[in-house]
Amino acid sequence: MEQRYKLQSVFKPNHRVNTREHMDWAVYLFLLYSMCAVSAVQGNCPVECHCEKLNQVQCQGEMITAFPSPIPPNTTYIYIAHTNISSLKPSDFESCAKTLKNVNISYSGITEILDGTFNNTHGLAVLSLTGTKLKGLPGHLFKNLGGLQRLLLDRNNITALSRETFRGLSQLYSLDLSQNALSTIPEGSFDDLQNLVQLSLYHNHIDRLPAQLFSRLHKLKELYLSRNCLSVLPIGIFSKLVALSKLSLFGNCLETLSVGVFGRMPLQKLWLHDNKLNRLEGDVFQNLTQLRLLVLNRNRIGSVSVHAFRGLGALGELSLHTNMLDSLEEGTFSGLTSLVNISLEHNHLRSLPGNLLHGLASLKRLDIHNNSLPNLPRELLASLDSVDEVLLSQNPWQCDQDIVPLRDWLRVHSSKVQNFSGMVCHLPVSLSGINIATFNDPDWQPAATLHGVEKDIVVITVALVCTLIITVLLGIIFFWRRRE
């Protein structure tokens, strides 16, 4: 009985045992268990990799030339980067196919992915193959990845896609094909991607788009097509994108925008800079009633229809700088009641209508520096009284009686003018370099007098040239007769 009692006292704590001692033992056992678990994981970890984080395998280094093995069976995340692995095959993921959720194999030397490589990774949600040397993809490579949500194929050398490449990826919400070598995309390539929210195709060699390429992408919110070779956009190309909020088309070769290219969509940002647009037609943006940013700078735009911006009541920023505009019609900005910022610098504007900014109650910034403006009308300047910032320098301001409205406005609103010291007279030469706001009326002559002086100079110059020509002719005649 005594022996039995002793055994019970060891394994069955009584009321006199210290509770703190039990807690210490519990912590000790937990740490021992954790160390054993980590050791077990490390034991299954490929030699060239790290597996410190639970269910994650991370491998990096140029010395890695073959897919690491063995991959622990409970792995959910594989990260392999900056290696010299040249190919992927089905057996690479065989041990962890049932648990794998995220695969990131980036900046490696992969040139080939064998068909069937991802056939058994049904639970894969994210697949990143960024920065490899892939030139193509097997037609049905992703067919069993019905739950895939993000697919990154950017910064490769992919030259072509088949209509079957993305077949079955109904849950995909982000697809990145940017910075490849694609020249065309077959119609129907994206038809199964009905949950796609973001599509990146920028920095390829795409020179044309099938008219129905995006017709099934009703949930698409962001489309990036910049830095390609597009010269024309088919009418209706974006008409089915009823959720689109961002559209990037800059850095292409677009020469015209046809009415009907942009359908009714909640587009908020549209980038069209660095193209070859030469004119903006009327009503070309009329369906974009929620547009807030329109960027058209660095094109070849020489004329803008008076109705080009009709319908853009929500527009907050309009960039038209670095084009070939020499004039704007009165009413061009009519109805743009939300407009805050207009950029018109680096054009060839020679004059602006007095009512150009009429009704723009929200305007806070106007940039018209580096144009060919000799003066500004009083009505236009009155519209700038409530503006916070105005850029006017680097224009050939002609200091005659027509400059008086600008001079008077500058004296009152100098704090609004950026580079105020650069607001100087260009003509006449006698006033060149003088700040417009500082000179008084006696400092300049009426425009008619200036014109008369210029006329006298022209007459004298012509007379001198004629005298010189007659003198030369008489000399030639005299020399010719003397020789006879």
C-alpha positions as CSV (number, residue, x, y, z in Angstrom):
1,M,0.0,0.0,0.0
2,E,2.8,2.3,0.9
3,Q,4.4,1.8,-2.6
4,R,1.1,2.4,-4.3
5,Y,0.7,5.6,-2.4
6,K,4.1,6.9,-3.5
7,L,3.3,6.2,-7.2
8,Q,0.0,8.1,-6.9
9,S,1.8,11.0,-5.3
10,V,4.1,11.3,-8.2
11,F,1.5,11.2,-11.0
12,K,-1.5,12.7,-9.3
13,P,-0.9,16.2,-7.8
14,N,-2.5,16.9,-4.5
15,H,-3.7,20.2,-3.1
16,R,-0.3,21.0,-1.6
17,V,1.6,21.1,-4.9
18,N,2.6,24.6,-6.1
19,T,0.6,25.7,-9.1
20,R,3.6,27.7,-10.4
21,E,5.6,24.4,-10.7
22,H,2.9,23.0,-13.0
23,M,3.1,26.1,-15.2
24,D,6.8,25.8,-15.5
25,W,6.5,22.1,-16.5
26,A,3.9,23.1,-19.2
27,V,6.1,25.8,-20.7
28,Y,9.1,23.4,-20.7
29,L,7.0,20.7,-22.5
30,F,5.7,23.2,-25.1
31,L,9.2,24.4,-25.9
32,L,10.4,20.8,-26.2
33,Y,7.6,20.1,-28.6
34,S,8.3,23.2,-30.7
35,M,11.9,22.3,-31.0
36,C,11.0,18.8,-32.1
37,A,8.6,20.2,-34.6
38,V,11.1,22.6,-36.1
39,S,13.7,19.9,-36.2
40,A,11.3,17.7,-38.1
41,V,10.6,20.4,-40.6
42,Q,14.3,21.3,-41.0
43,G,15.0,17.6,-41.5
44,N,12.7,17.6,-44.6
45,C,13.9,20.9,-45.9
46,P,16.0,20.9,-49.1
47,V,19.7,21.6,-48.3
48,E,19.9,24.8,-50.3
49,C,16.7,26.3,-48.8
50,H,15.3,27.7,-45.5
51,C,12.2,26.4,-43.8
52,E,12.2,28.3,-40.5
53,K,8.6,29.6,-41.1
54,L,5.9,27.1,-40.7
55,N,4.9,25.4,-44.0
56,Q,7.1,27.8,-46.1
57,V,10.1,27.0,-48.2
58,Q,12.5,29.7,-49.3
59,C,15.4,29.2,-51.7
60,Q,17.7,31.8,-53.3
61,G,21.0,31.8,-55.0
62,E,22.7,31.3,-58.4
63,M,24.2,28.0,-57.3
64,I,20.7,26.4,-57.4
65,T,20.5,24.8,-60.8
66,A,17.7,22.2,-60.2
67,F,14.4,22.4,-58.5
68,P,15.0,21.9,-54.7
69,S,14.0,18.5,-53.3
70,P,12.5,17.2,-51.1
71,I,9.7,19.8,-50.5
72,P,8.0,19.1,-47.2
73,P,4.5,17.6,-47.7
74,N,2.6,20.3,-45.7
75,T,4.2,23.2,-47.6
76,T,1.7,26.0,-48.5
77,Y,4.2,28.6,-49.8
78,I,7.3,28.2,-52.1
79,Y,9.6,31.1,-52.8
80,I,12.4,30.5,-55.2
81,A,14.3,33.5,-56.6
82,H,17.6,34.5,-58.4
83,T,18.4,30.9,-59.3
84,N,19.6,29.1,-62.5
85,I,16.8,26.6,-62.6
86,S,16.0,26.1,-66.3
87,S,12.7,24.2,-66.3
88,L,9.7,23.2,-64.2
89,K,8.1,19.7,-64.4
90,P,5.1,17.9,-62.7
91,S,7.2,16.0,-60.2
92,D,8.6,19.3,-58.7
93,F,5.3,19.9,-56.9
94,E,4.3,16.3,-56.3
95,S,5.0,16.0,-52.6
96,C,3.1,19.2,-51.7
97,A,0.5,19.4,-54.4
98,K,-2.5,19.1,-52.1
99,T,-1.5,21.8,-49.6
100,L,0.2,24.4,-51.9
101,K,-1.4,27.8,-52.0
102,N,1.3,30.2,-53.2
103,V,4.2,29.7,-55.6
104,N,6.6,32.5,-56.4
105,I,9.5,31.5,-58.8
106,S,11.0,34.8,-59.9
107,Y,14.1,36.1,-61.6
108,S,15.4,32.7,-62.5
109,G,16.6,31.1,-65.7
110,I,13.5,29.2,-66.5
111,T,13.0,28.7,-70.3
112,E,10.5,25.9,-70.2
113,I,7.5,24.7,-68.2
114,L,6.4,21.2,-69.1
115,D,2.7,20.5,-69.8
116,G,1.0,19.2,-66.7
117,T,3.3,20.9,-64.3
118,F,0.4,22.4,-62.3
119,N,-2.2,19.6,-63.0
120,N,-2.4,18.5,-59.3
121,T,-2.0,21.8,-57.5
122,H,-5.7,22.4,-57.4
123,G,-5.6,24.7,-54.4
124,L,-3.1,27.1,-55.8
125,A,-4.3,30.8,-55.3
126,V,-1.2,32.8,-56.3
127,L,1.3,31.9,-59.1
128,S,4.2,34.3,-59.8
129,L,6.6,33.6,-62.6
130,T,8.1,37.1,-62.8
131,G,11.4,37.8,-64.5
132,T,12.2,34.4,-66.0
133,K,13.2,33.6,-69.6
134,L,10.0,32.1,-70.8
135,K,9.1,32.6,-74.4
136,G,5.9,30.6,-74.5
137,L,3.4,28.7,-72.4
138,P,1.8,25.3,-73.0
139,G,-1.8,25.7,-74.2
140,H,-3.4,24.0,-71.2
141,L,-0.8,24.8,-68.5
142,F,-3.3,26.4,-66.1
143,K,-6.4,24.3,-66.9
144,N,-6.7,22.7,-63.5
145,L,-6.2,25.9,-61.5
146,G,-9.8,26.9,-61.2
147,G,-9.2,28.6,-57.9
148,L,-6.2,30.7,-59.0
149,Q,-6.7,34.4,-58.1
150,R,-3.4,36.1,-59.1
151,L,-1.2,35.2,-62.1
152,L,2.0,37.1,-62.6
153,L,3.8,36.5,-65.9
154,D,5.5,39.9,-66.3
155,R,9.1,40.6,-67.3
156,N,9.5,37.5,-69.5
157,N,10.1,37.0,-73.2
158,I,6.6,35.6,-74.1
159,T,5.9,36.3,-77.7
160,A,2.5,34.6,-78.2
161,L,-0.6,33.4,-76.4
162,S,-3.2,30.8,-77.5
163,R,-6.9,31.2,-77.0
164,E,-6.6,28.3,-74.5
165,T,-3.9,29.7,-72.3
166,F,-6.2,31.1,-69.7
167,R,-9.1,28.8,-70.2
168,G,-10.9,27.9,-67.0
169,L,-9.4,30.6,-64.8
170,S,-12.8,31.8,-63.7
171,Q,-11.7,33.0,-60.2
172,L,-8.7,35.0,-61.5
173,Y,-8.9,38.7,-60.4
174,S,-5.3,39.9,-61.4
175,L,-3.4,39.0,-64.5
176,D,0.0,40.6,-65.3
177,L,1.5,40.1,-68.8
178,S,3.5,43.4,-68.8
179,Q,7.0,43.7,-70.2
180,N,6.9,40.8,-72.6
181,A,7.2,40.6,-76.4
182,L,3.6,40.1,-77.3
183,S,2.5,41.6,-80.7
184,T,-1.0,40.3,-80.9
185,I,-3.5,38.7,-78.5
186,P,-6.1,36.3,-80.1
187,E,-9.7,37.2,-79.7
188,G,-11.3,35.1,-77.0
189,S,-8.1,34.8,-74.9
190,F,-9.8,36.5,-71.9
191,D,-13.3,35.2,-72.3
192,D,-13.2,32.9,-69.2
193,L,-11.8,35.6,-66.9
194,Q,-15.2,36.9,-65.8
195,N,-14.0,37.9,-62.4
196,L,-10.9,39.7,-63.6
197,V,-10.4,43.1,-61.9
198,Q,-6.9,44.1,-63.0
199,L,-5.2,43.4,-66.4
200,S,-1.7,44.6,-67.2
201,L,-0.5,44.5,-70.8
202,Y,1.9,47.4,-70.8
203,H,5.3,47.5,-72.4
204,N,4.8,44.9,-75.1
205,H,4.8,45.2,-78.9
206,I,1.0,45.0,-79.4
207,D,0.0,46.8,-82.6
208,R,-3.6,45.9,-82.8
209,L,-6.5,44.8,-80.5
210,P,-9.4,42.6,-81.6
211,A,-12.7,44.6,-81.2
212,Q,-14.2,42.0,-78.8
213,L,-11.1,41.2,-76.8
214,F,-12.4,42.7,-73.6
215,S,-16.1,42.1,-74.2
216,R,-16.5,39.5,-71.3
217,L,-14.6,41.4,-68.7
218,H,-17.5,43.0,-67.0
219,K,-15.8,43.3,-63.6
220,L,-12.5,44.8,-64.9
221,K,-11.5,48.0,-63.0
222,E,-8.0,48.6,-64.2
223,L,-6.6,48.1,-67.7
224,Y,-3.0,49.0,-68.5
225,L,-2.1,49.2,-72.3
226,S,0.7,51.8,-72.2
227,R,4.0,51.6,-74.1
228,N,2.8,49.4,-76.9
229,C,2.5,50.1,-80.7
230,L,-1.2,50.8,-81.0
231,S,-2.0,53.2,-83.8
232,V,-5.8,52.8,-83.7
233,L,-8.5,51.8,-81.3
234,P,-11.4,49.9,-82.7
235,I,-14.8,51.5,-82.1
236,G,-16.4,49.7,-79.2
237,I,-13.2,48.2,-77.9
238,F,-14.0,49.4,-74.3
239,S,-17.8,49.5,-74.6
240,K,-18.4,46.4,-72.4
241,L,-16.1,47.4,-69.6
242,V,-18.9,48.7,-67.4
243,A,-16.7,48.7,-64.2
244,L,-13.5,50.2,-65.6
245,S,-12.1,53.1,-63.4
246,K,-8.5,53.3,-64.7
247,L,-7.3,53.1,-68.3
248,S,-3.6,53.7,-69.3
249,L,-2.9,54.2,-73.0
250,F,0.2,56.4,-72.9
251,G,3.3,55.7,-75.0
252,N,1.5,54.3,-78.0
253,C,1.3,55.6,-81.6
254,L,-2.4,56.8,-81.5
255,E,-3.1,59.5,-84.1
256,T,-6.9,59.8,-83.7
257,L,-9.6,59.0,-81.2
258,S,-12.9,58.2,-82.8
259,V,-16.3,59.0,-81.2
260,G,-17.6,55.7,-79.8
261,V,-14.2,54.3,-78.6
262,F,-15.1,55.1,-75.0
263,G,-18.4,53.6,-73.9
264,R,-20.4,54.3,-70.8
265,M,-18.2,53.4,-67.9
266,P,-17.2,54.8,-64.5
267,L,-13.7,55.7,-65.7
268,Q,-12.0,58.1,-63.4
269,K,-8.4,58.2,-64.7
270,L,-7.4,58.2,-68.4
271,W,-3.8,58.5,-69.5
272,L,-3.2,59.3,-73.2
273,H,0.1,61.2,-73.1
274,D,3.1,60.5,-75.3
275,N,1.1,59.5,-78.4
276,K,0.7,61.1,-81.8
277,L,-2.7,62.6,-81.5
278,N,-3.1,65.7,-83.8
279,R,-6.7,66.7,-83.1
280,L,-9.4,66.1,-80.5
281,E,-12.8,65.6,-82.1
282,G,-16.1,66.7,-80.5
283,D,-17.9,64.4,-78.0
284,V,-15.0,61.9,-78.0
285,F,-15.1,61.7,-74.2
286,Q,-18.9,62.3,-73.8
287,N,-19.6,59.0,-72.1
288,L,-17.0,59.4,-69.4
289,T,-19.1,61.4,-67.0
290,Q,-17.2,60.3,-63.9
291,L,-13.7,61.1,-65.3
292,R,-11.5,63.0,-62.9
293,L,-8.1,62.9,-64.6
294,L,-7.4,63.3,-68.3
295,V,-3.7,63.4,-69.4
296,L,-3.1,64.4,-73.0
297,N,0.4,66.0,-72.8
298,R,3.3,65.4,-75.2
299,N,1.2,64.7,-78.3
300,R,0.9,66.6,-81.5
301,I,-2.5,68.2,-80.9
302,G,-2.9,71.3,-83.0
303,S,-6.6,71.8,-82.6
304,V,-9.3,71.0,-80.1
305,S,-13.0,70.9,-81.0
306,V,-15.2,73.3,-79.0
307,H,-17.1,70.2,-77.8
308,A,-14.1,67.9,-77.2
309,F,-14.6,67.9,-73.5
310,R,-18.4,67.9,-73.4
311,G,-19.8,65.6,-70.8
312,L,-16.8,65.8,-68.4
313,G,-18.6,67.5,-65.6
314,A,-16.6,65.6,-62.9
315,L,-13.2,66.4,-64.5
316,G,-10.7,67.8,-61.9
317,E,-7.4,67.8,-63.8
318,L,-6.8,68.4,-67.5
319,S,-3.2,68.2,-68.9
320,L,-2.7,69.5,-72.4
321,H,0.9,70.7,-72.1
322,T,3.7,70.2,-74.7
323,N,1.5,70.0,-77.8
324,M,1.1,72.2,-80.9
325,L,-1.9,74.4,-79.9
326,D,-1.9,77.9,-81.2
327,S,-5.4,78.8,-80.2
328,L,-8.4,77.7,-78.3
329,E,-12.1,78.4,-79.1
330,E,-14.3,80.2,-76.6
331,G,-16.4,77.6,-74.9
332,T,-13.8,74.8,-75.1
333,F,-13.9,74.4,-71.3
334,S,-17.6,75.1,-71.0
335,G,-19.3,72.8,-68.5
336,L,-16.2,71.7,-66.7
337,T,-17.5,72.9,-63.4
338,S,-15.3,70.6,-61.3
339,L,-12.0,71.5,-63.0
340,V,-9.3,72.4,-60.5
341,N,-6.1,72.3,-62.6
342,I,-5.4,73.1,-66.3
343,S,-2.0,72.6,-67.8
344,L,-1.4,74.4,-71.2
345,E,2.3,75.1,-70.9
346,H,4.8,74.4,-73.7
347,N,2.4,75.1,-76.6
348,H,2.3,77.8,-79.3
349,L,-0.7,79.8,-78.0
350,R,-0.8,83.3,-79.5
351,S,-4.0,84.5,-77.9
352,L,-6.8,83.3,-75.5
353,P,-10.5,84.2,-75.6
354,G,-11.7,86.4,-72.8
355,N,-14.4,84.0,-71.7
356,L,-12.2,80.9,-72.0
357,L,-12.4,80.2,-68.2
358,H,-16.0,81.4,-67.7
359,G,-17.9,79.2,-65.3
360,L,-14.9,77.3,-63.9
361,A,-15.7,78.1,-60.3
362,S,-13.5,75.3,-58.9
363,L,-10.3,76.3,-60.8
364,K,-7.3,76.7,-58.5
365,R,-4.3,76.4,-60.9
366,L,-3.6,77.5,-64.5
367,D,-0.3,76.9,-66.2
368,I,0.2,78.8,-69.5
369,H,3.9,79.5,-69.3
370,N,6.2,79.0,-72.3
371,N,3.7,79.9,-75.0
372,S,3.6,82.8,-77.6
373,L,1.2,85.1,-75.7
374,P,1.8,88.9,-76.1
375,N,-0.9,89.9,-73.6
376,L,-4.0,88.6,-71.9
377,P,-7.6,90.0,-72.1
378,R,-9.1,91.7,-69.1
379,E,-12.0,89.2,-69.0
380,L,-9.7,86.3,-68.8
381,L,-7.7,87.9,-65.9
382,A,-11.0,88.5,-64.0
383,S,-11.6,84.8,-64.1
384,L,-8.3,84.2,-62.3
385,D,-9.1,86.3,-59.2
386,S,-10.1,83.2,-57.3
387,V,-7.3,81.0,-58.6
388,D,-4.5,80.1,-56.1
389,E,-1.6,79.6,-58.5
390,V,-0.9,80.9,-62.0
391,L,2.2,80.2,-64.2
392,L,2.7,82.9,-66.9
393,S,6.4,83.3,-67.5
394,Q,8.4,82.6,-70.7
395,N,5.9,84.3,-73.0
396,P,6.9,87.2,-75.4
397,W,5.0,89.8,-73.5
398,Q,4.6,93.0,-75.6
399,C,4.5,96.0,-73.4
400,D,2.2,98.4,-75.3
401,Q,-1.3,99.6,-74.2
402,D,-2.7,96.0,-74.5
403,I,-0.5,94.8,-71.6
404,V,-2.1,97.2,-69.1
405,P,-4.8,94.7,-67.9
406,L,-2.1,92.1,-67.2
407,R,0.1,94.8,-65.5
408,D,-2.7,95.9,-63.2
409,W,-3.7,92.3,-62.4
410,L,-0.1,91.5,-61.5
411,R,0.1,94.4,-59.1
412,V,-2.9,93.1,-57.1
413,H,-2.2,89.3,-57.4
414,S,1.5,89.0,-57.4
415,S,1.4,86.3,-54.7
416,K,-0.5,84.0,-57.0
417,V,2.1,84.1,-59.8
418,Q,4.9,81.5,-59.7
419,N,8.2,83.0,-60.9
420,F,6.9,86.5,-60.6
421,S,10.4,87.9,-61.3
422,G,10.2,86.2,-64.7
423,M,7.2,88.3,-65.7
424,V,9.2,90.7,-67.9
425,C,8.7,92.6,-71.2
426,H,9.9,91.1,-74.4
427,L,9.1,93.9,-76.7
428,P,9.8,96.7,-77.4
429,V,13.6,96.3,-77.1
430,S,13.8,99.4,-75.0
431,L,11.7,97.8,-72.3
432,S,13.1,94.3,-72.6
433,G,13.8,92.7,-69.3
434,I,11.7,95.1,-67.2
435,N,9.2,93.5,-64.9
436,I,5.7,94.2,-66.3
437,A,4.3,95.1,-62.9
438,T,6.9,97.8,-62.2
439,F,6.8,100.1,-65.2
440,N,4.5,103.1,-65.5
441,D,2.5,104.4,-68.5
442,P,5.1,106.9,-69.7
443,D,7.6,104.1,-70.0
444,W,5.9,102.7,-73.1
445,Q,4.6,104.1,-76.4
446,P,1.2,103.4,-77.9
447,A,1.1,100.4,-80.1
448,A,0.4,102.5,-83.2
449,T,3.6,104.6,-82.6
450,L,5.6,101.4,-82.2
451,H,4.2,100.1,-85.4
452,G,5.1,103.4,-87.1
453,V,8.7,103.1,-86.0
454,E,8.9,99.6,-87.1
455,K,7.4,100.6,-90.5
456,D,10.1,103.4,-90.9
457,I,12.8,100.9,-90.1
458,V,11.5,98.5,-92.8
459,V,11.3,101.3,-95.4
460,I,14.8,102.4,-94.7
461,T,16.1,98.9,-94.9
462,V,14.4,98.3,-98.2
463,A,15.8,101.6,-99.6
464,L,19.3,100.6,-98.6
465,V,19.0,97.2,-100.2
466,C,17.6,98.7,-103.4
467,T,20.4,101.2,-103.5
468,L,23.0,98.5,-103.1
469,I,21.5,96.4,-105.9
470,I,21.3,99.4,-108.3
471,T,25.0,100.2,-107.5
472,V,26.1,96.7,-108.2
473,L,24.1,96.6,-111.5
474,L,25.6,99.9,-112.7
475,G,29.1,98.6,-111.8
476,I,28.5,95.5,-113.9
477,I,27.2,97.5,-116.9
478,F,30.1,99.9,-116.7
479,F,32.6,97.0,-116.6
480,W,30.9,95.2,-119.5
481,R,30.9,98.3,-121.8
482,R,34.5,99.1,-121.0
483,R,35.6,95.6,-122.1
484,E,33.8,96.1,-125.4
